[in-house]
Amino acid sequence: MHRSSPEGVAGSAVQLPDAVLADLVQDTSASVGLVYLLAPGERVLHLVLVSGVSLRIAAPWARIPLDAAIPVVDAIRQGRLVWLGSQEETARRYPRLGIVLPYDFMLAAAPLTDGRSVWGGVVLLWPVWHPPQLSPAEQKTIAAGCQRAAAFLQQAIDSGRPLRLPDEPRRLPAPCPHEADPVQAMAALEFTGRLPVGCCALDLDGRLTFINPVGAELVGADAAALLGNRPWEVLLWLHEPVFEDRYRAAVVTRQPTSFTATRPPDTRLFFQLYPDDSGISVHITPADKAPTSSPAPLNVPSPAEAVGAAALYHLTHVATALAEAVGVKDVVELAADQIVPAFGPRALALLTVQEGRLRITGYRGYDTELVARFDATPLTSNTPAVRAVTTGTASFFPTFTDLKRAYPPAVHQDEMASWAFLPLIISGRTVGSLVLAYDQPRLFPPAERAVLTSLSGLIAQALDRARLYDANLTLARTLQTGLLPRTLPHIPGLDTAARYKPAGHGIDIGGDFYDLIRPTPTTAVAVIGDVQGHNTTAAALMGQIRTAVHAHATAGAPPSDILSRTNRLLVDLSPALFTSCLIAHLDLPRRHAQLATAGHPPALLRHPDGRTSTLTMPPGLLLGIDADTDYSATEIPLPPGTVLALYTDGLVETPGTDIDDATAALAGHLAAMQPDNLDAVADALIRHAERSAPRHDDIALLLIRPR
């Protein structure tokens, strides 16, 4: 079959062609496909193409931060295909995804890359009758499709056409296998009209496209009132989460499903859903009457009381996402990324109380100038956002007329049609407000108000945890960095560079430390060490050790004696923590160094000709174990142009990786670099470590080069 190659849109910007996804879905027989692109300057994936599923179902994943636990993010981060072969595996590896889509399907995620640059990722879903593993041909097809897309994007950039991301994802039309023959279409219509059972058709968005006379009679509605609408939004007795959930299950899994519903007052109907790539065929038949002993059916909810399954799923998704948020910035970004696509507002603003004013902590969809105008609003002002804080009650305004009636000074500045102002309450204390603005009129029935109120409660709790985390983290980091040297001393004839890189999330702090001491005008002592543990106790002990080492080095003690004396001090202190340490005494006129180690990772030595080796030294016992331990020293030449690299294990140690292999890889990376600028070398070594594997420990690095 001939396919035209992807072609960009003429002009200054280019969009990813639909064929990128259409070809992949067709060639792999996938039922659902999603394509994500990275926006320049952002660490967020944007959903740009959707196939085989409605945008409503895909809404929670319209924007995905690059630190989210989602298959497509892992595929991009690891540079490889991620495969989920069962619902159990999905729930185990990605519990958030398993909660929001608790259905049987198989999933593959792959990066859009040409081997040099990563542009985004693709996600494909299959029904469970797909084999438990992807075939080599399918893997090759996915890889080739991703490479073609990456090449297209790279070619666009090279030709001066920047990538343009659409405001909303584009959904590919459902496949049309053949053109309908008018005669056959009329025959099919007459056939369904003669059937004694009800049947109807839904598109992938859940909208009814056809219903036969018996079907309309069974559900008790006129066909004209149903066509173009979702049945559970028109037929109030179907507006329960379980019924919409069966539709979602059919679309996502492409498997038949069914449910029974009671049409008031007592007509029970059995619905069978048969999905394919173009929509869902529904079979409707009378069901057996419920036993007389069964409880009376619940009252049919009014339109103002009904809550759809989609809203409940979105609320669950936001709750699980916010549970993973760490700092205030994470909460703001997650709230904006999840609420805007899932709950319908066009704009969002998150405001918190600070020193008697409402400060805008984060926003989405608003103009920066407008946001600045409302930032730092005094709590004495008469505005709906302030009222939400001062009274702790939510306000909903379906129209600007309603808003103007409640707040006469209000001026229509944001071109929105409806607004919700929700208080952020923590333990009875209001800490801010959430503003949601909609570009289409919205009635805000009680059920929706309840959902939005729950949403603001989730954000408030997450915000409270995040603020506490940020405060603790700031205190911990201040303690640790305060114990490290602010700057390295200037030593004539010696170039130096140091880096300290804290681990990722978590308020734990480590005991990594480094120092550079100048005992005499012609000598220097370089120190690197790591106290066991990740808490304030480890950081405090690190400060004591660094002080002891500094004192002994300044007094002129050689490296082996410095370690012995510091070791005895630690044993006397009995901290129940052990410390690794490596000390190098540099004699600048003689161009040599003396090194001693206490169980620390070996130093690297880059010779002037670029050859790099790992220094072999007598292994000393960790500090703080045995007071009578002796430490041996090793002497090495240190001619001009040599680079001595001292580091802590966070630079080379990752779970499941042999530390000797990681150290050799680090040495190879150091050998390949030009050592003229030690700051650039230090940054490159840190980047090398971060790219090679996720880091769970702090990193300290000290580079020294005699001129």
Secondary structure as UniProt FT lines:
FT   HELIX           19..28
FT   STRAND          32..38
FT   TURN            40..41
FT   STRAND          44..51
FT   HELIX           55..58
FT   HELIX           59..61
FT   STRAND          63..65
FT   TURN            66..67
FT   HELIX           71..78
FT   STRAND          82..84
FT   HELIX           87..93
FT   HELIX           95..100
FT   STRAND          106..113
FT   STRAND          118..126
FT   TURN            128..129
FT   HELIX           136..158
FT   TURN            159..160
FT   STRAND          170..171
FT   HELIX           182..194
FT   STRAND          198..202
FT   TURN            204..205
FT   STRAND          208..211
FT   HELIX           213..219
FT   HELIX           223..226
FT   TURN            227..228
FT   HELIX           231..234
FT   HELIX           236..238
FT   HELIX           241..253
FT   STRAND          257..263
FT   TURN            264..266
FT   STRAND          267..275
FT   STRAND          280..286
FT   TURN            292..293
FT   TURN            303..305
FT   HELIX           309..323
FT   HELIX           328..343
FT   STRAND          347..354
FT   TURN            355..356
FT   STRAND          357..364
FT   HELIX           368..374
FT   TURN            375..376
FT   STRAND          377..378
FT   TURN            379..380
FT   HELIX           384..391
FT   STRAND          395..397
FT   HELIX           400..406
FT   TURN            408..409
FT   STRAND          418..426
FT   TURN            427..428
FT   STRAND          429..438
FT   HELIX           446..483
FT   TURN            492..493
FT   STRAND          494..501
FT   STRAND          511..517
FT   TURN            521..522
FT   STRAND          523..531
FT   HELIX           536..554
FT   TURN            555..556
FT   HELIX           559..573
FT   STRAND          579..587
FT   TURN            588..591
FT   STRAND          592..598
FT   STRAND          604..606
FT   TURN            608..609
FT   STRAND          612..614
FT   TURN            627..628
FT   STRAND          633..637
FT   TURN            640..641
FT   STRAND          643..647
FT   HELIX           649..651
FT   TURN            655..656
FT   HELIX           659..671
FT   TURN            675..676
FT   HELIX           678..692
FT   STRAND          699..706
//
